[in-house]
Amino acid sequence: MFFTQSAAERFPPGPTGEPIQYWGVVERDLETPWFHLYLEVQEDGLAFGHTLLVADAAQLDLLLGQLAGDCSVRSLMLVTPPSMNRSQHWRMERVVRLHVSLNESSTGNLFCIDLDCGKRYTVRGLYLLQEKPFQSRCIYEDIPAT
């Protein structure tokens, strides 16, 4: 999860009462993987880019399920801590496929993340399942442009 402190606030909310706040720094409370998501939104014939820092695979699943038809994913990167990527540094690598399935204990989900370098990571997501029957599914797949 990301968090902020008031000292890192860049600009106060605008005069129109806009609920958006701007931050110069966000912190990470756990050494766990997170996602860098770049979206493109089409509006009146123009394309606008939006970069989102997504705390975990479960949040990404919810977010991607709510995208409007005029919004498309242009890039999805996985940011991994040294303990996960077996190096001395955090790494950011391109995701080519993200799949979710029910884990063995039925208390959460397993997310399989395939990277373009050939690596595969499996992470647990501990959010509650909805009452409808659970189905394994592909959440994201990077289909190369032809």
C-alpha positions in Angstrom: 0.0 0.0 0.0 1.1 3.6 -0.7 0.7 6.3 1.9 1.6 10.0 2.1 2.4 12.6 4.7 1.0 16.2 4.7 4.5 17.6 4.3 4.7 16.0 0.9 1.6 17.7 -0.4 2.6 19.8 -3.5 -0.4 22.0 -4.1 -3.5 22.5 -2.0 -6.8 21.5 -3.5 -8.0 24.0 -6.2 -10.3 26.9 -5.6 -13.2 25.0 -7.1 -13.1 22.4 -4.3 -11.6 19.8 -6.6 -11.1 16.6 -4.5 -7.7 15.9 -6.1 -4.6 16.4 -4.1 -1.0 16.5 -5.5 1.9 14.9 -3.8 5.6 15.2 -4.3 6.3 11.9 -2.5 4.4 8.7 -1.7 5.8 6.0 0.5 5.5 2.2 0.3 4.8 0.5 3.6 5.7 -3.1 2.6 8.4 -4.6 0.4 5.9 -6.2 -2.0 5.4 -5.9 -5.7 3.3 -3.2 -7.3 2.2 -2.1 -10.8 3.0 0.9 -13.0 0.0 1.2 -15.3 -0.2 3.6 -18.3 -3.6 4.2 -19.7 -4.7 6.2 -22.7 -8.2 7.9 -22.7 -9.8 9.0 -26.0 -11.8 12.2 -25.6 -13.1 14.4 -28.5 -10.6 12.9 -30.9 -7.7 13.5 -28.6 -5.6 11.0 -26.6 -4.7 11.7 -23.0 -2.2 9.6 -21.0 -2.7 8.7 -17.4 -0.1 6.9 -15.2 -1.3 5.0 -12.2 0.7 3.4 -9.4 -1.3 0.4 -8.3 -0.6 -1.2 -4.9 -1.2 -4.8 -5.7 -2.6 -7.4 -8.2 -6.1 -7.5 -6.5 -6.5 -3.7 -6.8 -5.3 -3.9 -10.5 -7.9 -6.6 -11.1 -10.7 -4.3 -9.8 -9.4 -1.3 -11.6 -9.1 -3.0 -15.0 -12.6 -4.4 -14.6 -13.9 -0.9 -14.3 -12.3 0.7 -17.4 -14.6 2.5 -19.7 -14.7 1.7 -23.4 -12.7 4.9 -24.4 -9.8 3.8 -22.1 -7.1 1.4 -23.1 -4.0 0.0 -21.4 -0.8 1.1 -23.2 1.7 -0.3 -20.8 1.7 -2.5 -17.7 4.9 -2.9 -15.7 5.5 -4.9 -12.5 7.8 -3.4 -9.9 9.5 -6.0 -7.8 11.6 -5.7 -4.6 15.0 -7.3 -4.4 13.7 -10.2 -2.2 11.4 -11.2 -5.1 13.6 -10.6 -8.2 16.7 -12.0 -6.5 18.9 -8.9 -7.1 20.2 -6.0 -5.1 17.7 -3.5 -6.5 14.0 -2.9 -7.2 13.2 -3.8 -10.9 10.5 -2.7 -13.2 9.6 -5.2 -16.0 6.9 -5.3 -18.7 3.9 -7.6 -18.0 2.7 -9.6 -21.0 0.0 -11.6 -19.2 -1.8 -11.5 -15.9 -4.1 -14.4 -14.9 -6.1 -15.0 -11.7 -7.3 -18.3 -10.2 -8.7 -19.5 -6.9 -6.0 -20.7 -4.5 -6.1 -24.1 -2.8 -7.4 -22.8 0.5 -10.3 -20.8 -1.1 -9.4 -17.8 1.1 -8.2 -15.6 -1.7 -6.7 -15.7 -5.2 -3.5 -16.5 -7.0 -2.2 -14.1 -9.6 0.2 -15.4 -12.2 2.3 -12.7 -13.8 4.2 -13.4 -16.9 6.9 -10.9 -17.9 8.4 -10.3 -21.4 11.8 -11.5 -20.1 10.3 -15.0 -19.6 10.0 -14.8 -15.8 6.7 -15.8 -14.1 5.8 -14.6 -10.6 2.9 -15.9 -8.6 1.5 -13.7 -5.8 -1.5 -14.1 -3.5 -4.4 -11.7 -3.4 -6.4 -11.7 -0.2 -9.6 -9.9 -1.1 -12.9 -11.6 -0.5 -14.6 -13.3 -3.4 -18.0 -12.2 -4.5 -21.0 -14.5 -4.0 -21.1 -15.5 -7.7 -19.1 -18.6 -8.7 -15.5 -17.9 -9.2 -13.9 -18.5 -12.6 -10.2 -18.4 -13.5 -9.6 -15.7 -16.0 -7.0 -13.7 -17.9 -7.1 -10.1 -16.4 -4.6 -8.6 -18.9 -2.7 -9.7 -22.0 -0.4 -7.6 -24.0 -1.3 -8.3 -27.6 1.4 -6.9 -29.9 0.3 -4.5 -32.6 0.4 -5.8 -36.1 
